[in-house]
């Protein structure tokens, strides 16, 4: 025993020679184990760099290409939202998936990596997929927003044409103050306020059926579309 560690000794074949130590088993095991583990850690150290980059990119996407109709006003706010979403991926979903993969591979007798590498790769893949999903949803929302803007413009044009043909002079002069409320897909209620804004000249415009009908009600859109009315 050398300094408290077991030493394997091999006999010297020469007559009268003393046995000499070959290696310290405890030291040798550690020396074999830690370089291998470090090598795997370096090969699998993608999770946190990916987390940082993806979070920043998603913050910009949230601002420039929001996945919902409301535009997120600031990149910082978008980054905070992305941060919380990615924490869920890395802290909850990735460990669960990694455990499932480790159990599956162990059962099949083909565990390929240390558990931390499974976790690292699962988290990295989930983060990249999340980024791709955010980009796809943002691009899809642009098309939806553009279509809604086009439909609203068409409804305004049809309402203006109807006013010019059927409305009284007061309404014709105040057409620039028109406002609209979306009641359905391609279906709008467009109102032009009179001098007394409590009474308005309103029309139902259906851009899909190419129809415009006057609404007998003079209620403003804010009251007409009020919940519980």
C-alpha positions in Angstrom: 0.0 0.0 0.0 1.4 3.4 -1.0 0.0 6.5 0.7 -3.2 4.7 1.5 -3.8 3.3 -2.1 -3.7 -0.3 -3.2 -0.8 -1.1 -5.4 -0.6 -4.1 -7.6 2.8 -5.8 -7.4 4.4 -8.1 -10.0 7.3 -10.4 -9.2 10.6 -9.7 -10.9 11.8 -12.8 -12.7 15.4 -12.3 -11.6 16.5 -14.4 -8.7 16.3 -12.5 -5.4 14.7 -9.4 -6.9 11.9 -7.8 -4.9 8.4 -7.3 -6.3 7.9 -3.8 -7.8 4.6 -1.8 -8.1 3.0 -1.7 -11.6 0.3 1.0 -11.0 -1.9 2.4 -8.3 -5.4 0.9 -9.0 -7.4 3.8 -7.4 -5.4 6.5 -9.3 -5.4 4.6 -12.5 -9.2 4.1 -12.4 -9.8 7.8 -11.9 -7.3 8.7 -14.6 -9.2 6.5 -17.0 -12.7 7.7 -15.9 -12.4 11.5 -15.7 -10.8 12.1 -19.2 -13.5 10.0 -20.8 -16.2 11.8 -18.9 -14.7 15.2 -19.7 -14.5 14.2 -23.4 -18.2 13.3 -23.4 -19.0 16.6 -21.7 -17.1 18.6 -24.3 -18.7 16.7 -27.1 -22.2 17.2 -25.5 -21.8 20.8 -24.3 -24.3 22.4 -26.7 -27.3 22.9 -24.5 -26.5 26.2 -22.8 -24.8 27.9 -25.8 -27.8 26.9 -27.9 -30.1 28.1 -25.1 -28.5 31.6 -25.1 -28.5 32.0 -28.9 -32.0 30.7 -29.4 -33.5 32.8 -26.6 -32.0 36.0 -28.1 -33.1 35.1 -31.7 -36.6 34.2 -30.5 -36.8 37.5 -28.6 -36.2 39.3 -31.9 -38.8 37.1 -33.7 -41.4 37.8 -31.0 -41.0 41.5 -31.8 -40.7 41.3 -35.5 -42.9 38.3 -36.3 -45.2 37.8 -33.4 -47.0 34.5 -33.3 -50.3 36.2 -32.2 -52.2 39.1 -33.7 -50.9 41.6 -31.1 -47.4 43.0 -31.8 -44.9 42.6 -28.9 -43.7 46.2 -28.4 -40.1 45.5 -27.3 -37.3 43.0 -28.1 -36.6 42.7 -24.3 -40.2 41.7 -23.6 -40.0 39.1 -26.4 -36.7 37.8 -25.0 -38.3 37.4 -21.5 -41.2 35.5 -23.0 -38.8 33.3 -25.0 -36.6 32.8 -21.8 -39.5 31.3 -19.8 -40.6 29.1 -22.7 -37.1 27.7 -23.1 -36.7 27.1 -19.4 -39.7 24.9 -19.6 -38.1 23.0 -22.5 -34.7 22.6 -20.8 -35.9 22.1 -17.2 -38.9 19.9 -17.7 -39.4 18.4 -21.2 -35.8 17.6 -22.0 -35.0 15.7 -18.8 -38.2 13.6 -19.2 -37.3 12.8 -22.8 -33.7 12.0 -21.9 -34.7 9.6 -19.1 -37.0 7.8 -21.5 -34.2 7.4 -24.1 -31.7 6.3 -21.5 -34.1 3.7 -20.2 -34.9 2.5 -23.7 -31.2 2.1 -24.6 -30.3 0.4 -21.4 -33.1 -2.1 -21.8 -31.8 -2.8 -25.3 -28.2 -3.1 -24.0 -27.0 -0.3 -26.2 -26.5 2.8 -24.0 -24.4 5.0 -26.3 -23.6 8.0 -24.1 -23.5 9.1 -20.4 -26.9 10.4 -19.2 -25.8 14.0 -19.3 -25.1 13.8 -23.0 -28.6 12.4 -23.6 -30.0 15.4 -21.7 -27.8 17.8 -23.6 -28.7 16.5 -27.0 -32.5 16.3 -26.2 -32.5 19.9 -24.9 -30.5 21.2 -27.9 -32.9 19.5 -30.4 -36.0 20.8 -28.5 -34.6 24.4 -28.5 -33.9 24.3 -32.2 -37.3 22.9 -32.9 -38.9 25.6 -30.8 -37.0 28.2 -32.7 -38.2 26.7 -36.0 -41.8 26.6 -34.7 -41.7 30.2 -33.6 -40.4 31.3 -37.0 -43.0 29.2 -38.9 -45.9 30.6 -36.7 -44.6 34.1 -37.1 -44.5 33.9 -40.9 -47.9 32.3 -41.0 -49.3 35.1 -38.8 -47.9 37.7 -41.3 -50.0 36.1 -44.1 -53.1 36.1 -41.8 -52.5 39.7 -40.8 -52.0 40.7 -44.4 -55.2 39.0 -45.5 -57.2 40.7 -42.7 -55.8 44.1 -43.6 -56.7 43.5 -47.3 -60.2 42.5 -46.3 -60.6 45.5 -44.0 -59.5 47.9 -46.8 -61.9 46.2 -49.2 -64.7 46.7 -46.7 -63.8 50.4 -46.3 -63.8 50.9 -50.1 -67.2 49.2 -50.4 -68.7 51.2 -47.6 -67.4 54.5 -49.1 -69.0 53.6 -52.4 -72.3 52.9 -50.7 -72.2 56.2 -48.8 -71.5 58.2 -51.9 -74.5 56.6 -53.6 -77.1 56.4 -50.7 -76.1 58.5 -47.7 -77.1 62.1 -46.9 -74.7 65.1 -47.3 -73.7 65.1 -43.6 -72.5 61.5 -43.8 -70.7 62.0 -47.2 -68.8 64.9 -45.7 -67.7 62.8 -42.7 -66.7 59.6 -44.5 -63.1 60.1 -43.4 -64.2 59.4 -39.8 -65.5 56.0 -40.6 -64.7 53.1 -38.2 -65.2 49.4 -38.5 -65.8 46.3 -36.3 -65.1 42.8 -37.5 -68.0 40.5 -36.9 -66.8 37.5 -38.8 -64.5 36.3 -41.6 -64.8 39.0 -44.2 -67.8 40.4 -42.5 -67.7 44.0 -41.0 -69.9 46.7 -39.6 -68.7 50.0 -40.9 -70.0 53.2 -39.3 -69.7 56.9 -40.1 -70.3 59.2 -37.1 -72.7 62.2 -37.4 -72.0 65.5 -35.7 -73.6 64.0 -32.7 -71.3 61.0 -32.4 -73.9 59.1 -30.4 -75.7 58.5 -33.6 -73.9 56.9 -36.6 -74.7 55.8 -40.1 -73.8 52.1 -40.2 -73.6 49.4 -42.8 -73.0 45.6 -42.8 -70.3 44.8 -45.4 -69.7 41.2 -46.5 -66.5 41.1 -48.7 -67.0 37.4 -49.5 -70.6 37.9 -50.9 -69.9 41.4 -52.2 -72.8 42.9 -50.4 -73.4 46.1 -48.4 -76.6 46.6 -46.4 -77.6 49.6 -44.2 -78.0 48.8 -40.5 -81.1 50.4 -39.0 -79.3 50.8 -35.7 -77.5 54.0 -35.1 -75.4 52.7 -32.2 -71.6 53.2 -32.5 -69.5 50.1 -33.0 -68.2 50.3 -29.4 -71.7 49.8 -28.1 -72.9 47.5 -30.8 -70.1 44.9 -30.2 -70.2 45.3 -26.4 -70.3 41.9 -24.6 -73.7 41.0 -23.1 -75.6 43.3 -25.4 
